Amino acid sequence: MSSAMPMGRIRIVASAMFMSAVLLPAGAFISAAAFAQGDLAQIRIGYVRQLAARPPNLSNLIEPPEDEGFAGGRLSVRDNNTTGRFLSQSFTLEELDVAVGEDALPGFIRMVDAGTNFFVLDVPADVLLEMSDAVRGKNIVIFNVSATDDRLRDEDCRQNIMHIVPSRSMYSDALAQFLVWKKWRNWLLVTGPEERDKLFADAVRKSARKFGAKVVDERNWDFGADARRTAQAEVPAFTQGVDYDMLIVADEFGVFGEYLMFRTWDPRPVAGTQGLNPSTWHLTHEQWGSAQLQSRFVKTNKRRMTALDYQAWAAIRAIGEAATRTSSADFGEMEAYLQNPEFELAGFKGLPLTFRDWNWQLRQPILLVQPAALVSVSPQPGFLHQRSVLDTMGLDKKESNCTLN
């Protein structure tokens, strides 16, 4: 993402007056007065995105869309308004881009002071906690769509943060289940130099213990940031001298992981942050009615839906579901429904999506994908749980140190 709006400038991108085709039963009609702005209860949603620096040496062939996340949010607001009109509800999305290195808090507070109650936040973990604490005790619900840190669902959980994006442990558990199901139980773990790489590697170790796999050896990538010209010579020697079924890579920045495939000493598949990758969404996912969401997104945005787009879409659809089920725009009623065990979201993944009541993490199936194909969906067959098979992935209630307050 190469550009950003000036700091503090808020863009309103959707409102109740945004019209779309609505199919009605034969003979039904809605009067023009029903669409009058003044007759609709307003539900304001804020979307704050902190732009992140990208390592300069990454391939410039694949750039993330500049509207990534925002595009999913806009489609979701459109979906909400299609239904909301019949309940005299209007959903408005306000977007705020925060430049790399800028403080996201002031713009967020301005949106709170303007009367916004629901927020979609695409910000790092520390910024997310800062924002949450700044509005503690106020009528605010935050949806985390990008921070995967397990601590946010554990000792650093917050009452006002609901997590749409899975945690690292959910991702690693989803991958581990598939590898154990395939009987590929012995893993070589390769970890990059970044702190986030170490966090993912730690999640992989825990998943191995949880499901009966074994990390037979570990290697730290220390060949520098740019492996494009040296990987052919370095990777074979780097992966030599160990017997393993699967190479698991922890490289969240994407600095070197792509260069491990087809260059290892032994012919072994690669998974983790590269290779076979756990994700919430993928361009080839077409089961359980998802093809219609995919096609609507492509028609609207002239590109494919990404995982971040889906996470933003799901967050705003959750808000819309609460408004629809309660037939209300009242914050208290909507918050209570979002946090009610009866809450369910149809997420085009074969199972209803629900929130865990001990840390507000969204339960959801996780796709296992490679660049041009969906390989599998976790949870895998045979992995059972007394409450929900989706709770086989990530921190279970008895494992969590979260105290919501």
C-alpha positions as CSV (number, residue, x, y, z in Angstrom):
1,M,0.0,0.0,0.0
2,S,1.9,3.0,-1.3
3,S,-0.3,5.9,-0.4
4,A,-2.3,7.1,2.6
5,M,-4.8,9.8,3.4
6,P,-3.6,12.8,5.4
7,M,-3.5,12.0,9.1
8,G,-6.8,12.6,10.7
9,R,-8.9,12.8,7.6
10,I,-12.0,10.6,7.7
11,R,-13.6,9.3,4.5
12,I,-17.3,8.3,4.6
13,V,-17.7,5.7,1.9
14,A,-21.2,4.2,2.5
15,S,-24.5,5.4,3.8
16,A,-28.1,4.5,3.8
17,M,-28.7,6.4,0.6
18,F,-26.4,3.9,-1.2
19,M,-29.0,2.0,-3.3
20,S,-28.7,-1.6,-4.6
21,A,-31.1,-4.0,-6.2
22,V,-33.4,-5.7,-3.8
23,L,-35.6,-8.6,-4.8
24,L,-39.1,-8.5,-3.2
25,P,-42.0,-10.9,-3.3
26,A,-44.5,-10.4,-6.1
27,G,-46.8,-7.4,-5.4
28,A,-44.6,-6.1,-2.6
29,F,-43.3,-2.5,-2.7
30,I,-41.6,0.0,-0.5
31,S,-42.6,3.6,-0.6
32,A,-40.0,6.3,-1.3
33,A,-40.5,7.7,2.2
34,A,-39.1,4.5,3.7
35,F,-35.7,5.4,2.3
36,A,-35.7,8.9,3.7
37,Q,-32.5,9.5,5.6
38,G,-34.3,11.0,8.6
39,D,-36.5,8.0,9.1
40,L,-33.6,5.5,9.5
41,A,-31.7,4.7,12.7
42,Q,-28.0,5.4,12.2
43,I,-25.4,2.7,12.9
44,R,-21.9,4.2,12.4
45,I,-18.9,2.0,11.9
46,G,-15.3,3.3,12.0
47,Y,-12.5,1.5,10.2
48,V,-9.0,2.5,11.2
49,R,-6.0,1.1,9.2
50,Q,-2.4,1.6,10.3
51,L,-0.3,1.3,7.2
52,A,2.7,-1.0,7.7
53,A,6.3,-0.7,6.4
54,R,7.3,-3.4,3.9
55,P,10.9,-4.7,3.7
56,P,12.5,-3.0,0.6
57,N,13.9,-6.3,-0.7
58,L,10.7,-8.1,-1.3
59,S,9.7,-8.9,-4.8
60,N,7.7,-6.1,-6.3
61,L,5.7,-8.4,-8.5
62,I,2.9,-8.9,-6.0
63,E,1.7,-5.8,-4.2
64,P,-1.3,-5.8,-1.9
65,P,-4.3,-3.8,-3.2
66,E,-4.4,-0.3,-1.9
67,D,-8.0,-0.8,-0.7
68,E,-7.3,-4.2,0.9
69,G,-9.6,-4.6,3.9
70,F,-11.5,-1.4,3.1
71,A,-13.0,-3.1,0.0
72,G,-14.3,-6.0,2.1
73,G,-15.8,-3.5,4.6
74,R,-17.6,-1.6,1.9
75,L,-19.2,-4.7,0.5
76,S,-20.3,-5.7,3.9
77,V,-21.9,-2.3,4.6
78,R,-23.7,-2.6,1.3
79,D,-25.0,-6.0,2.4
80,N,-26.1,-4.6,5.8
81,N,-27.9,-1.7,4.2
82,T,-29.8,-4.1,1.8
83,T,-31.4,-5.8,4.8
84,G,-31.3,-2.7,7.1
85,R,-33.7,-0.7,4.9
86,F,-36.5,-3.1,5.8
87,L,-35.8,-2.4,9.5
88,S,-35.4,1.3,9.1
89,Q,-31.6,1.0,9.8
90,S,-28.8,2.8,8.1
91,F,-25.1,1.6,8.2
92,T,-22.4,4.2,7.5
93,L,-18.7,3.3,7.2
94,E,-16.0,5.8,7.9
95,E,-12.5,5.0,6.9
96,L,-9.2,6.4,8.3
97,D,-5.8,5.5,7.0
98,V,-2.9,6.2,9.3
99,A,0.6,6.6,7.7
100,V,3.5,4.5,8.7
101,G,5.0,5.8,12.0
102,E,2.0,8.1,12.7
103,D,-0.1,7.9,15.9
104,A,-3.4,6.2,15.2
105,L,-5.0,7.2,18.5
106,P,-6.0,10.8,17.9
107,G,-8.1,10.0,14.7
108,F,-9.7,7.0,16.5
109,I,-10.7,9.3,19.5
110,R,-12.2,11.9,17.1
111,M,-14.4,9.2,15.6
112,V,-15.4,8.1,19.1
113,D,-16.3,11.7,20.1
114,A,-18.3,12.0,16.9
115,G,-20.6,9.2,18.1
116,T,-19.2,6.1,16.5
117,N,-19.8,3.0,18.6
118,F,-18.4,0.1,16.5
119,F,-14.9,-0.1,15.1
120,V,-13.0,-2.3,12.7
121,L,-9.3,-2.0,13.6
122,D,-6.4,-3.1,11.3
123,V,-3.6,-2.1,13.6
124,P,-0.7,-3.8,15.5
125,A,-1.3,-5.4,18.8
126,D,0.2,-2.6,21.0
127,V,-1.9,0.0,19.2
128,L,-5.0,-2.1,19.5
129,L,-4.5,-2.3,23.3
130,E,-3.8,1.4,23.5
131,M,-7.1,2.2,21.7
132,S,-9.0,-0.3,23.7
133,D,-7.8,1.1,27.0
134,A,-8.5,4.7,25.9
135,V,-12.2,4.0,25.6
136,R,-12.6,1.5,28.4
137,G,-16.0,1.9,30.1
138,K,-17.5,3.7,27.0
139,N,-20.1,2.2,24.7
140,I,-17.5,0.9,22.2
141,V,-17.0,-2.5,20.6
142,I,-13.8,-3.1,18.7
143,F,-13.3,-5.8,16.1
144,N,-9.7,-6.9,15.6
145,V,-9.2,-7.9,12.0
146,S,-5.4,-8.3,11.7
147,A,-3.5,-8.7,15.0
148,T,-2.9,-12.5,15.4
149,D,-1.0,-12.3,18.7
150,D,-2.1,-15.0,21.2
151,R,-1.6,-12.6,24.1
152,L,-4.6,-10.6,22.9
153,R,-6.7,-13.7,23.6
154,D,-4.9,-14.6,26.8
155,E,-3.3,-12.3,29.4
156,D,-3.8,-9.1,27.4
157,C,-7.5,-9.8,26.4
158,R,-10.0,-6.9,26.7
159,Q,-13.8,-6.9,27.3
160,N,-14.3,-4.4,24.4
161,I,-12.2,-6.3,21.8
162,M,-13.8,-9.1,19.7
163,H,-11.3,-10.9,17.4
164,I,-12.3,-11.8,13.9
165,V,-8.8,-12.7,12.7
166,P,-7.6,-16.1,14.1
167,S,-4.7,-16.2,16.5
168,R,-1.3,-17.7,15.6
169,S,-2.2,-20.7,17.6
170,M,-5.4,-21.2,15.7
171,Y,-3.5,-21.1,12.4
172,S,-0.7,-23.4,13.6
173,D,-3.3,-25.9,15.1
174,A,-5.2,-25.9,11.8
175,L,-2.0,-26.8,9.9
176,A,-0.9,-29.3,12.5
177,Q,-4.2,-31.2,12.4
178,F,-3.8,-31.7,8.6
179,L,-0.2,-32.8,8.8
180,V,-1.0,-35.3,11.6
181,W,-4.0,-36.5,9.7
182,K,-1.7,-37.1,6.7
183,K,0.8,-38.8,9.1
184,W,3.5,-36.3,8.3
185,R,4.5,-36.0,12.0
186,N,8.2,-35.1,11.9
187,W,9.0,-31.5,11.2
188,L,12.0,-29.3,10.5
189,L,11.2,-25.8,11.8
190,V,13.0,-22.9,10.1
191,T,12.5,-19.5,11.9
192,G,13.3,-16.0,10.6
193,P,14.9,-13.2,12.6
194,E,11.8,-11.1,13.4
195,E,10.0,-11.2,16.7
196,R,6.8,-12.2,14.9
197,D,8.6,-15.1,13.3
198,K,9.6,-16.3,16.8
199,L,6.0,-16.0,17.9
200,F,4.8,-18.2,15.0
201,A,7.5,-20.7,15.7
202,D,6.5,-20.9,19.3
203,A,2.9,-21.6,18.2
204,V,4.1,-24.4,15.9
205,R,6.0,-26.0,18.8
206,K,2.9,-26.0,21.0
207,S,0.7,-27.4,18.1
208,A,3.2,-30.2,17.7
209,R,2.9,-31.1,21.3
210,K,-0.9,-30.8,21.3
211,F,-1.5,-33.1,18.4
212,G,1.4,-35.6,18.7
213,A,3.8,-34.3,16.1
214,K,7.5,-33.7,16.7
215,V,9.9,-30.9,15.8
216,V,12.9,-33.0,15.1
217,D,15.2,-30.1,14.4
218,E,15.2,-26.3,14.3
219,R,17.2,-23.9,12.1
220,N,17.4,-20.1,12.2
221,W,17.6,-18.3,9.0
222,D,20.6,-15.9,9.2
223,F,21.6,-15.5,5.5
224,G,20.4,-12.0,5.3
225,A,17.3,-10.4,4.1
226,D,17.5,-11.0,0.3
227,A,17.7,-14.7,-0.7
228,R,16.7,-14.3,-4.3
229,R,20.2,-14.7,-5.7
230,T,21.8,-17.1,-3.1
231,A,19.0,-19.5,-2.2
232,Q,20.0,-22.1,-4.8
233,A,23.4,-22.5,-3.2
234,E,22.5,-21.9,0.5
235,V,19.2,-23.8,1.0
236,P,20.4,-27.3,0.2
237,A,23.3,-27.2,2.7
238,F,21.0,-25.4,5.2
239,T,18.5,-28.2,5.2
240,Q,21.0,-31.1,5.1
241,G,21.6,-33.7,7.8
242,V,18.1,-34.2,9.3
243,D,15.4,-36.7,8.6
244,Y,12.0,-35.0,8.5
245,D,8.6,-35.2,6.7
246,M,7.7,-31.6,6.5
247,L,9.6,-28.3,6.5
248,I,7.7,-25.7,8.6
249,V,8.7,-22.1,7.9
250,A,8.1,-19.1,10.2
251,D,8.6,-16.0,8.1
252,E,5.7,-13.7,8.5
253,F,7.4,-10.8,6.7
254,G,7.9,-13.1,3.7
255,V,11.6,-12.4,3.4
256,F,12.9,-15.8,2.6
257,G,10.2,-18.5,3.0
258,E,9.3,-18.6,-0.7
259,Y,12.8,-19.5,-1.6
260,L,12.9,-22.7,0.4
261,M,10.5,-24.6,-1.8
262,F,12.1,-27.0,-4.3
263,R,15.6,-26.1,-3.0
264,T,15.8,-28.3,0.1
265,W,18.4,-31.1,0.2
266,D,15.7,-33.8,0.4
267,P,12.5,-33.6,-1.6
268,R,10.1,-32.4,1.2
269,P,7.0,-30.1,1.1
270,V,7.0,-26.7,2.8
271,A,4.2,-25.3,5.0
272,G,3.6,-22.5,7.5
273,T,3.8,-18.9,6.6
274,Q,4.7,-20.0,3.0
275,G,3.9,-23.1,1.0
276,L,0.8,-24.7,2.5
277,N,-0.6,-21.8,4.3
278,P,-3.5,-21.4,6.8
279,S,-5.9,-18.6,6.0
280,T,-9.4,-17.3,6.6
281,W,-10.1,-17.0,2.8
282,H,-8.7,-17.8,-0.6
283,L,-9.5,-16.9,-4.2
284,T,-10.2,-20.6,-5.0
285,H,-12.7,-21.1,-2.1
286,E,-16.1,-21.8,-3.6
287,Q,-17.8,-24.2,-1.2
288,W,-20.9,-23.6,1.0
289,G,-22.2,-20.7,-1.1
290,S,-18.9,-18.8,-1.0
291,A,-18.9,-18.5,-4.8
292,Q,-21.6,-15.9,-4.7
293,L,-19.6,-13.8,-2.2
294,Q,-16.5,-14.2,-4.4
295,S,-18.4,-13.1,-7.5
296,R,-20.1,-10.1,-5.9
297,F,-16.7,-8.9,-4.6
298,V,-15.1,-9.3,-8.0
299,K,-17.9,-7.5,-9.7
300,T,-17.7,-4.6,-7.3
301,N,-13.9,-4.3,-7.0
302,K,-12.5,-5.8,-10.2
303,R,-10.1,-8.0,-8.2
304,R,-10.2,-11.1,-5.9
305,M,-11.1,-11.0,-2.3
306,T,-8.2,-11.4,0.1
307,A,-8.2,-12.8,3.7
308,L,-8.1,-9.3,5.1
309,D,-11.0,-8.3,2.9
310,Y,-12.9,-11.3,4.3
311,Q,-12.0,-10.5,7.9
312,A,-13.3,-6.9,7.5
313,W,-16.4,-8.2,5.7
314,A,-17.1,-10.6,8.6
315,A,-16.7,-8.0,11.3
316,I,-19.2,-5.6,9.7
317,R,-21.6,-8.5,8.9
318,A,-21.5,-9.4,12.6
319,I,-22.6,-5.9,13.4
320,G,-25.4,-6.1,10.8
321,E,-26.4,-9.5,12.2
322,A,-26.8,-8.0,15.7
323,A,-28.9,-5.1,14.4
324,T,-31.1,-7.5,12.4
325,R,-31.7,-10.0,15.1
326,T,-32.5,-7.4,17.7
327,S,-34.4,-5.2,15.3
328,S,-32.6,-2.4,17.0
329,A,-29.8,0.2,16.5
330,D,-29.4,0.5,20.3
331,F,-25.8,-0.1,21.3
332,G,-26.6,-2.0,24.5
333,E,-29.0,-4.4,22.7
334,M,-26.6,-5.0,19.9
335,E,-23.6,-5.5,22.2
336,A,-25.6,-8.0,24.3
337,Y,-26.5,-10.0,21.2
338,L,-23.0,-10.0,19.9
339,Q,-21.8,-11.5,23.2
340,N,-24.7,-13.9,23.6
341,P,-24.0,-17.6,23.1
342,E,-26.9,-17.7,20.6
343,F,-25.0,-15.4,18.2
344,E,-24.2,-17.0,14.9
345,L,-22.8,-15.6,11.7
346,A,-23.1,-17.3,8.3
347,G,-19.5,-17.0,7.0
348,F,-19.6,-19.3,3.9
349,K,-17.5,-21.9,5.6
350,G,-19.9,-24.8,6.3
351,L,-20.3,-24.1,10.0
352,P,-21.9,-21.2,11.9
353,L,-19.3,-18.7,13.2
354,T,-19.6,-17.9,16.9
355,F,-17.6,-16.1,19.5
356,R,-15.8,-17.8,22.4
357,D,-17.2,-16.4,25.6
358,W,-13.9,-16.5,27.5
359,N,-11.9,-14.3,25.1
360,W,-14.3,-13.1,22.3
361,Q,-12.4,-15.0,19.6
362,L,-14.5,-15.9,16.6
363,R,-14.6,-19.6,16.0
364,Q,-14.3,-20.4,12.3
365,P,-13.0,-23.2,10.0
366,I,-9.5,-22.4,8.6
367,L,-8.6,-22.9,5.0
368,L,-5.3,-24.6,4.1
369,V,-4.2,-23.2,0.8
370,Q,-1.4,-22.9,-1.7
371,P,-1.1,-20.0,-4.1
372,A,-3.6,-21.4,-6.7
373,A,-5.5,-24.1,-4.8
374,L,-7.5,-24.9,-1.7
375,V,-6.0,-28.1,-0.3
376,S,-8.1,-28.7,2.8
377,V,-10.2,-27.1,5.6
378,S,-9.6,-27.6,9.3
379,P,-10.7,-28.9,11.7
380,Q,-9.8,-32.2,10.2
381,P,-11.9,-35.4,10.6
382,G,-11.4,-37.2,13.9
383,F,-10.4,-34.1,16.0
384,L,-13.2,-33.9,18.5
385,H,-14.2,-31.5,21.3
386,Q,-16.9,-31.7,23.9
387,R,-18.1,-28.2,23.0
388,S,-17.3,-27.5,19.4
389,V,-14.9,-29.0,16.9
390,L,-13.8,-25.5,16.1
391,D,-12.4,-25.3,19.7
392,T,-9.8,-27.8,18.7
393,M,-7.9,-24.9,17.3
394,G,-6.4,-22.1,19.4
395,L,-6.6,-21.5,23.2
396,D,-9.3,-23.6,24.8
397,K,-11.1,-22.2,27.8
398,K,-9.1,-24.2,30.4
399,E,-5.8,-23.0,28.7
400,S,-6.7,-19.3,28.6
401,N,-5.6,-16.8,31.2
402,C,-8.0,-14.3,29.9
403,T,-10.1,-12.3,32.4
404,L,-12.6,-10.1,30.6
405,N,-13.1,-6.8,32.3
